[in-house]
Amino acid sequence: MSSGDPIPSTETGRSDSSTEARRLAVEQLLTQAIRMVERSRPMPFSTSVMINGEELLGILQKAFAALPEELRAARWMLKERDDMRLRTQREGEDIIAAARARAEQMVQRSEVVKAAEMRARRTIDEAEERARRMKLETEDWCDQRLAAFEAMLHKTATAVSTGRQRLQDTRLPRPAPAPPPPELDDDIFDQDVG
């Protein structure tokens, strides 16, 4: 990740209030779209309504624009997790390589080969254990962050689903068919009919 990339806030209070504000903004925009459909004039002889397409499109685009912040943050978190795993793996490999190199040097220099081998093995074991522990801690940290993002995205998805359901529930019923015109008596002449 480059130093110019934005880093999402990890402060609990700020992140929660920002997420809540975004969720409320999306709900308000969807409610505004629903009200627009509810208040629209019906088309004659149809269940369709007349809506200002540009206005409704603008509302929906604003609602869509309010969602990607969490998605971007989740993508950033996944990339950060992968970067951290890679760094941890490299660091672990470097530690192990350094321990092996040190062990080889110790064996070559030492007059007591067995003592050097035991010490080298212990150093390698400690390095491998440290690398394992760092990997587990990294995975735990990433899992906690992803769980928080999953909960946030679930709330957002629920809000969008609720908005869509409200929009579907506002469809107008079909008008009843018009009654047939009354039959005219043949004895009466109607000048409009001919």
GROMACS elastic network, one bead per residue, 0.5 to 0.9 nm:
[ bonds ]
;  ai    aj funct       b0    kb
    1     4     6  0.82658   500
    1     5     6  0.67325   500
    1    79     6  0.80415   500
    1    80     6  0.75530   500
    1    83     6  0.78493   500
    2     5     6  0.56245   500
    3     6     6  0.81108   500
    4     7     6  0.89999   500
    6    76     6  0.89459   500
    7    10     6  0.86982   500
    7    73     6  0.80620   500
    7    76     6  0.78709   500
    8    15     6  0.83708   500
    8    72     6  0.89311   500
    8    73     6  0.61039   500
    8    76     6  0.81130   500
    8    77     6  0.87487   500
    9    12     6  0.81532   500
    9    14     6  0.72132   500
    9    15     6  0.60384   500
   10    13     6  0.87872   500
   10    14     6  0.78795   500
   10    15     6  0.64588   500
   11    14     6  0.54892   500
   11    15     6  0.58537   500
   11    16     6  0.83367   500
   12    15     6  0.52999   500
   12    16     6  0.59395   500
   12    17     6  0.84903   500
   13    16     6  0.52679   500
   13    17     6  0.61059   500
   13    18     6  0.84724   500
   14    17     6  0.52883   500
   14    18     6  0.60167   500
   14    19     6  0.84728   500
   15    18     6  0.51260   500
   15    19     6  0.60092   500
   15    20     6  0.84725   500
   16    19     6  0.50953   500
   16    20     6  0.60189   500
   16    21     6  0.84687   500
   16   152     6  0.87497   500
   17    21     6  0.59702   500
   17    22     6  0.85366   500
   18    21     6  0.50203   500
   18    22     6  0.61645   500
   18    23     6  0.85500   500
   19    22     6  0.51190   500
   19    23     6  0.60987   500
   19    24     6  0.85583   500
   19    69     6  0.89778   500
   19    70     6  0.78420   500
   19   152     6  0.73062   500
   19   156     6  0.87802   500
   20    23     6  0.50202   500
   20    24     6  0.60880   500
   20    25     6  0.84984   500
   21    24     6  0.51131   500
   21    25     6  0.60829   500
   21    26     6  0.86656   500
   22    26     6  0.61896   500
   22    27     6  0.85596   500
   22    66     6  0.61714   500
   22    67     6  0.74438   500
   22    69     6  0.87445   500
   22   156     6  0.86754   500
   23    26     6  0.52064   500
   23    27     6  0.62028   500
   23    28     6  0.86345   500
   23    66     6  0.80928   500
   23    67     6  0.81762   500
   23   155     6  0.78187   500
   23   156     6  0.60515   500
   23   159     6  0.71215   500
   23   160     6  0.89777   500
   24    28     6  0.60365   500
   24    29     6  0.85520   500
   24   159     6  0.86843   500
   25    28     6  0.51032   500
   25    29     6  0.61835   500
   25    30     6  0.86136   500
   25    63     6  0.74238   500
   25    66     6  0.72977   500
   26    29     6  0.51599   500
   26    30     6  0.61614   500
   26    31     6  0.85092   500
   26    62     6  0.80353   500
   26    63     6  0.50129   500
   26    64     6  0.78779   500
   26    66     6  0.63738   500
   26    67     6  0.75848   500
   26   156     6  0.84134   500
   26   159     6  0.77076   500
   26   160     6  0.76025   500
   26   163     6  0.89002   500
   27    30     6  0.51437   500
   27    31     6  0.60021   500
   27    32     6  0.84878   500
   27    63     6  0.81214   500
   27   159     6  0.64159   500
   27   160     6  0.73559   500
   27   162     6  0.86843   500
   27   163     6  0.68257   500
   28    32     6  0.60445   500
   28    33     6  0.86275   500
   28    63     6  0.86512   500
   29    33     6  0.62826   500
   29    34     6  0.86874   500
   29    59     6  0.60295   500
   29    60     6  0.71725   500
   29    62     6  0.73622   500
   29    63     6  0.58279   500
   30    33     6  0.50122   500
   30    34     6  0.61973   500
   30    35     6  0.86317   500
   30    59     6  0.76306   500
   30    60     6  0.72784   500
   30    63     6  0.70114   500
   30   160     6  0.78905   500
   30   163     6  0.56433   500
   30   164     6  0.78498   500
   30   166     6  0.88257   500
   30   167     6  0.81862   500
   31    34     6  0.50057   500
   31    35     6  0.61446   500
   31    36     6  0.85316   500
   31   163     6  0.68648   500
   31   166     6  0.82137   500
   31   167     6  0.83752   500
   32    35     6  0.51580   500
   32    36     6  0.61705   500
   32    37     6  0.87974   500
   32    56     6  0.88469   500
   32    59     6  0.76140   500
   33    36     6  0.50415   500
   33    37     6  0.64359   500
   33    38     6  0.87232   500
   33    55     6  0.89710   500
   33    56     6  0.62312   500
   33    59     6  0.65917   500
   33    60     6  0.74121   500
   33   167     6  0.78711   500
   34    37     6  0.52182   500
   34    38     6  0.61901   500
   34    39     6  0.86709   500
   34   163     6  0.79451   500
   34   164     6  0.87725   500
   34   166     6  0.69685   500
   34   167     6  0.52635   500
   34   168     6  0.88307   500
   34   170     6  0.73309   500
   35    39     6  0.59910   500
   35    40     6  0.84197   500
   35   167     6  0.87099   500
   35   170     6  0.88232   500
   36    39     6  0.53155   500
   36    40     6  0.61143   500
   36    51     6  0.74355   500
   36    52     6  0.87705   500
   36    56     6  0.76340   500
   37    40     6  0.52381   500
   37    41     6  0.86354   500
   37    49     6  0.74309   500
   37    50     6  0.84003   500
   37    51     6  0.68731   500
   37    56     6  0.88279   500
   37   167     6  0.79001   500
   37   170     6  0.73942   500
   37   171     6  0.82967   500
   38    41     6  0.85195   500
   38    49     6  0.89229   500
   38   167     6  0.88060   500
   38   170     6  0.62248   500
   38   171     6  0.79393   500
   38   172     6  0.83195   500
   40    49     6  0.58631   500
   40    50     6  0.57906   500
   40    51     6  0.59823   500
   40    52     6  0.88769   500
   41    48     6  0.87813   500
   41    49     6  0.55070   500
   41    50     6  0.55369   500
   41    51     6  0.77728   500
   42    45     6  0.86125   500
   42    46     6  0.73071   500
   42    47     6  0.67708   500
   42    48     6  0.59845   500
   42    50     6  0.62076   500
   42   172     6  0.82320   500
   43    46     6  0.54864   500
   43    47     6  0.68082   500
   43    48     6  0.55683   500
   43    49     6  0.52240   500
   43    50     6  0.64558   500
   44    47     6  0.81618   500
   44    48     6  0.84246   500
   44    49     6  0.88822   500
   44   175     6  0.89669   500
   45    48     6  0.87554   500
   45   174     6  0.81232   500
   45   175     6  0.69004   500
   45   177     6  0.85345   500
   46    49     6  0.79847   500
   46   174     6  0.67014   500
   46   175     6  0.73791   500
   47   171     6  0.77904   500
   47   172     6  0.60069   500
   47   173     6  0.65160   500
   47   174     6  0.53587   500
   47   175     6  0.75424   500
   48   171     6  0.85831   500
   48   172     6  0.79025   500
   49   172     6  0.85119   500
   50    53     6  0.87505   500
   51    54     6  0.87602   500
   51    55     6  0.82635   500
   51    56     6  0.74888   500
   52    55     6  0.54359   500
   52    56     6  0.63193   500
   52    57     6  0.85697   500
   53    56     6  0.52059   500
   53    57     6  0.58820   500
   53    58     6  0.83987   500
   54    57     6  0.50571   500
   54    58     6  0.60032   500
   54    59     6  0.86561   500
   55    58     6  0.50858   500
   55    59     6  0.63539   500
   55    60     6  0.87720   500
   56    59     6  0.51209   500
   56    60     6  0.62427   500
   56    61     6  0.85695   500
   57    60     6  0.51307   500
   57    61     6  0.60219   500
   57    62     6  0.85680   500
   58    61     6  0.51067   500
   58    62     6  0.62056   500
   58    63     6  0.86749   500
   59    62     6  0.51893   500
   59    63     6  0.63130   500
   59    64     6  0.87041   500
   60    63     6  0.50030   500
   60    64     6  0.61374   500
   60    65     6  0.85556   500
   61    65     6  0.60541   500
   61    66     6  0.86309   500
   62    65     6  0.50051   500
   62    66     6  0.62869   500
   63    66     6  0.52080   500
   63    67     6  0.68684   500
   64    67     6  0.54641   500
   64    68     6  0.73097   500
   65    68     6  0.61316   500
   65    69     6  0.81123   500
   66    69     6  0.67552   500
   66    70     6  0.87791   500
   67    70     6  0.63163   500
   67    71     6  0.70576   500
   67   156     6  0.77075   500
   68    72     6  0.58013   500
   68    73     6  0.83011   500
   69    72     6  0.51596   500
   69    73     6  0.61303   500
   69    74     6  0.86104   500
   70    74     6  0.60656   500
   70    75     6  0.85657   500
   70   149     6  0.75235   500
   70   152     6  0.76677   500
   70   153     6  0.69113   500
   70   156     6  0.88710   500
   71    75     6  0.61541   500
   71    76     6  0.84650   500
   71   149     6  0.86989   500
   71   153     6  0.77575   500
   72    75     6  0.50711   500
   72    76     6  0.60308   500
   72    77     6  0.85037   500
   73    77     6  0.60740   500
   73    78     6  0.86647   500
   73   149     6  0.80431   500
   74    78     6  0.62564   500
   74    79     6  0.86409   500
   74   145     6  0.89006   500
   74   146     6  0.72577   500
   74   149     6  0.61828   500
   74   150     6  0.82981   500
   74   153     6  0.88196   500
   75    78     6  0.51121   500
   75    79     6  0.62152   500
   75    80     6  0.84709   500
   76    79     6  0.50935   500
   76    80     6  0.59543   500
   76    81     6  0.84689   500
   77    81     6  0.59991   500
   77    82     6  0.85715   500
   77   142     6  0.77475   500
   77   145     6  0.73786   500
   77   146     6  0.71316   500
   77   149     6  0.86511   500
   78    81     6  0.50038   500
   78    82     6  0.62266   500
   78    83     6  0.85552   500
   78   142     6  0.80295   500
   78   146     6  0.77519   500
   79    82     6  0.50811   500
   79    83     6  0.60439   500
   79    84     6  0.84495   500
   80    84     6  0.59552   500
   80    85     6  0.84791   500
   80   142     6  0.84403   500
   81    84     6  0.50678   500
   81    85     6  0.60945   500
   81    86     6  0.85299   500
   81   138     6  0.78084   500
   81   139     6  0.78514   500
   81   141     6  0.85878   500
   81   142     6  0.57018   500
   81   143     6  0.88784   500
   82    85     6  0.50869   500
   82    86     6  0.61074   500
   82    87     6  0.85511   500
   83    86     6  0.50626   500
   83    87     6  0.60717   500
   83    88     6  0.84641   500
   84    87     6  0.50198   500
   84    88     6  0.59472   500
   84    89     6  0.83929   500
   84   138     6  0.70400   500
   84   142     6  0.88683   500
   85    88     6  0.50192   500
   85    89     6  0.59628   500
   85    90     6  0.84652   500
   85   135     6  0.68928   500
   85   138     6  0.67832   500
   85   139     6  0.76975   500
   86    89     6  0.50454   500
   86    90     6  0.60425   500
   86    91     6  0.84035   500
   87    90     6  0.50824   500
   87    91     6  0.59254   500
   87    92     6  0.83768   500
   88    91     6  0.50199   500
   88    92     6  0.59448   500
   88    93     6  0.84526   500
   88   131     6  0.73060   500
   88   134     6  0.67320   500
   88   135     6  0.62831   500
   88   138     6  0.78335   500
   89    92     6  0.50128   500
   89    93     6  0.60678   500
   89    94     6  0.84783   500
   89   131     6  0.74057   500
   89   134     6  0.88376   500
   89   135     6  0.73341   500
   90    94     6  0.59883   500
   90    95     6  0.84660   500
   91    95     6  0.60479   500
   91    96     6  0.85155   500
   91   131     6  0.76153   500
   92    95     6  0.50296   500
   92    96     6  0.61188   500
   92    97     6  0.84694   500
   92   127     6  0.73034   500
   92   128     6  0.71191   500
   92   130     6  0.76344   500
   92   132     6  0.79745   500
   92   134     6  0.82276   500
   92   135     6  0.86170   500
   93    96     6  0.50329   500
   93    97     6  0.59271   500
   93    98     6  0.83826   500
   93   128     6  0.86189   500
   93   131     6  0.79515   500
   94    98     6  0.59212   500
   94    99     6  0.83564   500
   95    98     6  0.51050   500
   95    99     6  0.60118   500
   95   100     6  0.85389   500
   95   124     6  0.84280   500
   95   127     6  0.60021   500
   95   128     6  0.80034   500
   95   130     6  0.88780   500
   95   131     6  0.78510   500
   96   100     6  0.60669   500
   96   101     6  0.84909   500
   96   123     6  0.86147   500
   96   124     6  0.61023   500
   96   125     6  0.87437   500
   96   127     6  0.57436   500
   96   128     6  0.65121   500
   96   131     6  0.83852   500
   97   100     6  0.50599   500
   97   101     6  0.60299   500
   97   102     6  0.83865   500
   97   124     6  0.87440   500
   98   101     6  0.50279   500
   98   102     6  0.59315   500
   98   103     6  0.83477   500
   98   124     6  0.89428   500
   99   103     6  0.59269   500
   99   104     6  0.85294   500
   99   120     6  0.71454   500
   99   121     6  0.87923   500
   99   123     6  0.60765   500
   99   124     6  0.55362   500
   99   127     6  0.70932   500
  100   104     6  0.60700   500
  100   105     6  0.85063   500
  100   120     6  0.71544   500
  100   121     6  0.85420   500
  100   123     6  0.82392   500
  100   124     6  0.66041   500
  101   104     6  0.50745   500
  101   105     6  0.61648   500
  101   106     6  0.84969   500
  102   105     6  0.50476   500
  102   106     6  0.60307   500
  102   107     6  0.85716   500
  102   120     6  0.73734   500
  102   123     6  0.88162   500
  103   106     6  0.50020   500
  103   107     6  0.61472   500
  103   108     6  0.85961   500
  103   116     6  0.71446   500
  103   117     6  0.70186   500
  103   119     6  0.75762   500
  103   121     6  0.76048   500
  103   123     6  0.77792   500
  103   124     6  0.81290   500
  104   107     6  0.50968   500
  104   108     6  0.61418   500
  104   109     6  0.85714   500
  104   116     6  0.87599   500
  104   117     6  0.85312   500
  104   120     6  0.78162   500
  105   108     6  0.51042   500
  105   109     6  0.60468   500
  105   110     6  0.82209   500
  106   109     6  0.52332   500
  106   110     6  0.56102   500
  106   113     6  0.83967   500
  106   116     6  0.58105   500
  106   117     6  0.79766   500
  106   119     6  0.86896   500
  106   120     6  0.75281   500
  107   110     6  0.52830   500
  107   111     6  0.79309   500
  107   112     6  0.79973   500
  107   113     6  0.56917   500
  107   114     6  0.83413   500
  107   115     6  0.86214   500
  107   116     6  0.53604   500
  107   117     6  0.64413   500
  107   120     6  0.81716   500
  108   111     6  0.81339   500
  108   113     6  0.81010   500
  108   116     6  0.88984   500
  109   112     6  0.89319   500
  109   113     6  0.88027   500
  109   116     6  0.89723   500
  110   113     6  0.60045   500
  110   115     6  0.83679   500
  110   116     6  0.65151   500
  111   114     6  0.89694   500
  111   115     6  0.89330   500
  111   116     6  0.85184   500
  112   115     6  0.56047   500
  112   116     6  0.64335   500
  112   117     6  0.88309   500
  113   116     6  0.51302   500
  113   117     6  0.61072   500
  113   118     6  0.86406   500
  114   117     6  0.50704   500
  114   118     6  0.61658   500
  114   119     6  0.85498   500
  115   118     6  0.51846   500
  115   119     6  0.61387   500
  115   120     6  0.84701   500
  116   119     6  0.50853   500
  116   120     6  0.59231   500
  116   121     6  0.84417   500
  117   121     6  0.59781   500
  117   122     6  0.84775   500
  118   121     6  0.50941   500
  118   122     6  0.61512   500
  118   123     6  0.85870   500
  119   122     6  0.50587   500
  119   123     6  0.61402   500
  119   124     6  0.86012   500
  120   124     6  0.61159   500
  120   125     6  0.84983   500
  121   124     6  0.50531   500
  121   125     6  0.60169   500
  121   126     6  0.84951   500
  122   125     6  0.50018   500
  122   126     6  0.60502   500
  122   127     6  0.84688   500
  123   126     6  0.51235   500
  123   127     6  0.60750   500
  123   128     6  0.85538   500
  124   127     6  0.50063   500
  124   128     6  0.60443   500
  124   129     6  0.84584   500
  125   128     6  0.50963   500
  125   129     6  0.60123   500
  125   130     6  0.84585   500
  126   129     6  0.50267   500
  126   130     6  0.60062   500
  126   131     6  0.85046   500
  127   130     6  0.50366   500
  127   131     6  0.61009   500
  127   132     6  0.85494   500
  128   131     6  0.50206   500
  128   132     6  0.60805   500
  128   133     6  0.85316   500
  129   132     6  0.50109   500
  129   133     6  0.60553   500
  129   134     6  0.85173   500
  130   133     6  0.50653   500
  130   134     6  0.60795   500
  130   135     6  0.85345   500
  131   134     6  0.51096   500
  131   135     6  0.61367   500
  131   136     6  0.86931   500
  132   135     6  0.51041   500
  132   136     6  0.62559   500
  132   137     6  0.86491   500
  133   136     6  0.51561   500
  133   137     6  0.61458   500
  133   138     6  0.85224   500
  134   137     6  0.51131   500
  134   138     6  0.60535   500
  134   139     6  0.85923   500
  135   138     6  0.50744   500
  135   139     6  0.61774   500
  135   140     6  0.86218   500
  136   139     6  0.50900   500
  136   140     6  0.61079   500
  136   141     6  0.85605   500
  137   140     6  0.50762   500
  137   141     6  0.61230   500
  137   142     6  0.85813   500
  138   141     6  0.51301   500
  138   142     6  0.61442   500
  138   143     6  0.85116   500
  139   142     6  0.50942   500
  139   143     6  0.59863   500
  139   144     6  0.85985   500
  140   143     6  0.50728   500
  140   144     6  0.62139   500
  140   145     6  0.87175   500
  141   144     6  0.52585   500
  141   145     6  0.63775   500
  141   146     6  0.86748   500
  142   145     6  0.51862   500
  142   146     6  0.60587   500
  142   147     6  0.84833   500
  143   146     6  0.50985   500
  143   147     6  0.59885   500
  143   148     6  0.86170   500
  144   147     6  0.51150   500
  144   148     6  0.63483   500
  144   149     6  0.87838   500
  145   148     6  0.51726   500
  145   149     6  0.63508   500
  145   150     6  0.85923   500
  146   150     6  0.59430   500
  146   151     6  0.85892   500
  147   151     6  0.62402   500
  147   152     6  0.86303   500
  148   151     6  0.52340   500
  148   152     6  0.62983   500
  148   153     6  0.86820   500
  149   153     6  0.60078   500
  149   154     6  0.83940   500
  150   153     6  0.51258   500
  150   154     6  0.60042   500
  150   155     6  0.86638   500
  151   154     6  0.50226   500
  151   155     6  0.63276   500
  151   156     6  0.87468   500
  152   155     6  0.52364   500
  152   156     6  0.64049   500
  152   157     6  0.87203   500
  153   157     6  0.60313   500
  153   158     6  0.84879   500
  154   157     6  0.50301   500
  154   158     6  0.60746   500
  154   159     6  0.86070   500
  155   158     6  0.50840   500
  155   159     6  0.62539   500
  155   160     6  0.87289   500
  156   159     6  0.50981   500
  156   160     6  0.62591   500
  156   161     6  0.85838   500
  157   160     6  0.51051   500
  157   161     6  0.60447   500
  157   162     6  0.85299   500
  158   161     6  0.50468   500
  158   162     6  0.60686   500
  158   163     6  0.85490   500
  159   162     6  0.51204   500
  159   163     6  0.61898   500
  159   164     6  0.86562   500
  160   163     6  0.50539   500
  160   164     6  0.61652   500
  160   165     6  0.85862   500
  161   164     6  0.50966   500
  161   165     6  0.61268   500
  161   166     6  0.86125   500
  162   165     6  0.50779   500
  162   166     6  0.61840   500
  162   167     6  0.86072   500
  163   166     6  0.51052   500
  163   167     6  0.61986   500
  163   168     6  0.87026   500
  164   167     6  0.50023   500
  164   168     6  0.62512   500
  164   169     6  0.86572   500
  165   168     6  0.50859   500
  165   169     6  0.61675   500
  165   170     6  0.88481   500
  166   169     6  0.50505   500
  166   170     6  0.65112   500
  167   170     6  0.54642   500
  167   171     6  0.75585   500
  168   171     6  0.60423   500
  169   172     6  0.86995   500
  172   175     6  0.88485   500
  174   177     6  0.89439   500
  175   178     6  0.86770   500
  176   179     6  0.88920   500
  177   180     6  0.89752   500
  178   181     6  0.88294   500
  179   182     6  0.86802   500
  180   183     6  0.87396   500
  181   184     6  0.89019   500
  184   187     6  0.85915   500
  184   188     6  0.76125   500
  184   189     6  0.89954   500
  184   190     6  0.87251   500
  185   188     6  0.57759   500
  185   189     6  0.83935   500
  186   189     6  0.72898   500
  189   192     6  0.89575   500
  189   193     6  0.82318   500
  189   194     6  0.77965   500
  190   193     6  0.54503   500
  190   194     6  0.63454   500
  191   194     6  0.51725   500
